[in-house]
Amino acid sequence: MKLFIAILLSTILGYFLLFFGPFVGGLLAFGIVLGLLIRGLMLLNEIHKIMIGKKPGRSVLDEYLEERNRKENAAEFKM
């Protein structure tokens, strides 16, 4: 549904840009596309920073097993 709405809005925007003529409409379309590309690169950079911040060499399974062992050891001491 979101894809259909995006296609519909893009089509309406394209027809709207045609009314401005080729130069102004092309300039606006170029600005929109370039702005979206820059925003996408910024988001990818943020994701990259988050991924680099993780502990290298540790898998999710290792972290889970360590946490499970800590909980089991804590449960044994309570008995």
GUVEX-180777 format. One record per residue: residue number from 1; x, y, z of N, C-alpha, C, CB in turn; residue in one letter; chain. Coordinates in steps of 0.02 Angstrom, whole numbers, plus 50000, padded with zeros to 5 digits. Glycine has a CB too. Example, Ala and Ser with C-alpha at 12.3 -4.5 7.8 and 13.67 -1.06 7.14 Angstrom:
2
   resi      nX      nY      nZ     caX     caY     caZ      cX      cY      cZ     cbX     cbY     cbZ   resn   chain
      1   50660   49716   50390   50615   49775   50390   50660   49835   50390   50565   49776   50452      A       A
      2   50642   49888   50354   50684   49947   50357   50645   50002   50394   50704   49970   50286      S       A
***
This chain:
79
   resi      nX      nY      nZ     caX     caY     caZ      cX      cY      cZ     cbX     cbY     cbZ   resn   chain
      1   50041   49940   50000   50000   50000   50000   50043   50063   50000   49953   50000   50060      M       A
      2   50097   50061   50040   50142   50119   50042   50175   50130   49974   50195   50110   50096      K       A
      3   50192   50075   49940   50223   50081   49874   50175   50113   49825   50246   50012   49849      L       A
      4   50112   50093   49827   50062   50122   49782   50054   50196   49794   49995   50086   49790      F       A
      5   50052   50216   49857   50045   50287   49874   50106   50326   49850   50035   50296   49951      I       A
      6   50167   50297   49859   50227   50330   49836   50227   50338   49760   50289   50290   49859      A       A
      7   50205   50287   49724   50201   50292   49651   50151   50345   49630   50182   50224   49620      I       A
      8   50093   50346   49662   50042   50395   49647   50066   50466   49660   49978   50380   49687      L       A
      9   50097   50477   49717   50122   50544   49733   50179   50565   49686   50147   50546   49806      L       A
     10   50221   50517   49667   50275   50533   49619   50247   50552   49551   50322   50474   49612      S       A
     11   50194   50518   49530   50163   50534   49467   50132   50604   49469   50109   50482   49449      T       A
     12   50098   50620   49522   50068   50686   49530   50123   50740   49531   50026   50690   49595      I       A
     13   50178   50726   49566   50233   50773   49568   50264   50783   49499   50287   50750   49617      L       A
     14   50270   50728   49461   50297   50732   49393   50253   50775   49348   50303   50664   49363      G       A
     15   50187   50765   49351   50142   50807   49311   50146   50880   49333   50070   50782   49316      Y       A
     16   50153   50891   49398   50157   50959   49425   50221   50993   49400   50156   50958   49502      F       A
     17   50276   50956   49397   50339   50984   49374   50338   51000   49299   50397   50937   49389      L       A
     18   50297   50964   49261   50291   50979   49189   50263   51048   49176   50247   50926   49155      L       A
     19   50222   51074   49221   50191   51139   49211   50242   51196   49217   50136   51150   49261      F       A
     20   50299   51184   49250   50349   51236   49258   50394   51244   49198   50390   51222   49319      F       A
     21   50391   51198   49152   50435   51201   49094   50495   51156   49105   50457   51273   49080      G       A
     22   50533   51145   49052   50588   51097   49058   50645   51120   49103   50615   51082   48990      P       A
     23   50661   51184   49102   50718   51207   49142   50702   51207   49216   50740   51276   49120      F       A
     24   50649   51241   49235   50632   51247   49306   50610   51179   49334   50575   51300   49316      V       A
     25   50570   51143   49295   50548   51077   49318   50606   51029   49325   50496   51048   49270      G       A
     26   50652   51031   49278   50711   50989   49282   50755   51007   49340   50751   50993   49218      G       A
     27   50761   51072   49353   50801   51095   49409   50770   51072   49475   50807   51171   49408      L       A
     28   50705   51078   49482   50671   51055   49543   50677   50979   49551   50597   51076   49542      L       A
     29   50668   50942   49496   50674   50869   49499   50745   50849   49518   50654   50837   49432      A       A
     30   50795   50883   49490   50864   50868   49508   50876   50881   49582   50912   50910   49465      F       A
     31   50849   50936   49608   50857   50952   49679   50825   50900   49724   50828   51020   49694      G       A
     32   50766   50877   49704   50731   50826   49744   50770   50761   49745   50660   50814   49716      I       A
     33   50793   50739   49686   50830   50675   49682   50896   50681   49720   50843   50656   49608      V       A
     34   50932   50736   49711   50996   50745   49745   50985   50748   49821   51030   50808   49721      L       A
     35   50933   50782   49843   50918   50785   49914   50903   50716   49943   50860   50831   49927      G       A
     36   50866   50675   49907   50851   50608   49930   50913   50565   49933   50799   50575   49885      L       A
     37   50957   50572   49884   51019   50533   49884   51064   50553   49943   51057   50543   49819      L       A
     38   51069   50618   49956   51110   50641   50012   51081   50617   50078   51115   50717   50012      I       A
     39   51015   50620   50085   50983   50595   50147   50995   50520   50156   50908   50611   50147      R       A
     40   50991   50483   50101   51005   50411   50104   51076   50397   50126   50991   50378   50038      G       A
     41   51124   50435   50100   51193   50427   50121   51203   50444   50194   51239   50469   50078      L       A
     42   51168   50495   50218   51173   50513   50289   51147   50456   50333   51135   50578   50303      M       A
     43   51091   50426   50312   51063   50370   50351   51110   50310   50350   50995   50351   50324      L       A
     44   51139   50295   50291   51188   50241   50288   51248   50254   50332   51210   50230   50216      L       A
     45   51270   50316   50336   51326   50334   50379   51309   50323   50452   51347   50407   50367      N       A
     46   51248   50340   50472   51226   50328   50541   51224   50254   50557   51158   50360   50553      E       A
     47   51197   50214   50510   51195   50142   50520   51266   50114   50525   51157   50107   50462      I       A
     48   51311   50139   50484   51381   50116   50486   51412   50131   50554   51421   50150   50430      H       A
     49   51400   50191   50580   51427   50210   50646   51400   50164   50700   51411   50283   50662      K       A
     50   51336   50147   50696   51306   50102   50746   51338   50033   50742   51230   50097   50736      I       A
     51   51347   50009   50680   51375   49942   50671   51449   49939   50694   51370   49920   50598      M       A
     52   51487   49992   50683   51557   49994   50704   51561   49997   50780   51593   50055   50673      I       A
     53   51512   50027   50812   51511   50033   50885   51501   49966   50920   51457   50080   50906      G       A
     54   51478   49915   50885   51470   49850   50915   51538   49819   50930   51429   49803   50869      K       A
     55   51538   49771   50976   51600   49737   50994   51623   49693   50936   51591   49695   51059      K       A
     56   51683   49703   50911   51705   49660   50856   51722   49590   50881   51767   49691   50822      P       A
     57   51708   49541   50839   51725   49472   50855   51676   49436   50900   51791   49471   50886      G       A
     58   51625   49470   50923   51575   49438   50966   51511   49428   50927   51562   49481   51030      R       A
     59   51488   49368   50927   51426   49355   50891   51367   49361   50939   51427   49286   50857      S       A
     60   51309   49364   50912   51249   49368   50953   51241   49304   50994   51186   49380   50909      V       A
     61   51260   49248   50964   51255   49185   51000   51301   49184   51061   51272   49126   50952      L       A
     62   51362   49209   51053   51408   49211   51110   51380   49254   51166   51476   49238   51088      D       A
     63   51351   49312   51149   51322   49355   51199   51263   49322   51234   51300   49422   51167      E       A
     64   51221   49287   51195   51164   49253   51224   51186   49197   51272   51120   49224   51169      Y       A
     65   51235   49158   51251   51259   49103   51293   51289   49129   51358   51310   49060   51256      L       A
     66   51326   49183   51354   51355   49213   51414   51301   49238   51462   51402   49270   51395      E       A
     67   51250   49270   51434   51195   49295   51476   51156   49237   51507   51148   49339   51435      E       A
     68   51145   49184   51469   51109   49126   51494   51148   49093   51551   51096   49076   51438      R       A
     69   51213   49087   51543   51255   49058   51595   51253   49099   51659   51327   49050   51571      N       A
     70   51254   49165   51651   51250   49208   51710   51183   49199   51747   51258   49282   51690      R       A
     71   51128   49193   51709   51063   49183   51741   51059   49115   51775   51008   49189   51689      K       A
     72   51087   49063   51743   51087   48996   51774   51129   48996   51838   51114   48944   51724      E       A
     73   51186   49029   51837   51228   49032   51897   51194   49070   51953   51295   49064   51880      N       A
     74   51158   49124   51935   51122   49163   51985   51065   49122   52014   51096   49229   51954      A       A
     75   51032   49081   51974   50977   49039   51998   51003   48984   52044   50939   49009   51940      A       A
     76   51062   48958   52030   51091   48906   52073   51109   48933   52142   51153   48876   52041      E       A
     77   51133   48994   52146   51151   49023   52210   51090   49039   52252   51192   49086   52199      F       A
     78   51032   49050   52222   50972   49066   52259   50945   49005   52295   50920   49096   52213      K       A
     79   50958   48945   52269   50931   48884   52299   50961   48869   52364   50940   48827   52255      M       A
***
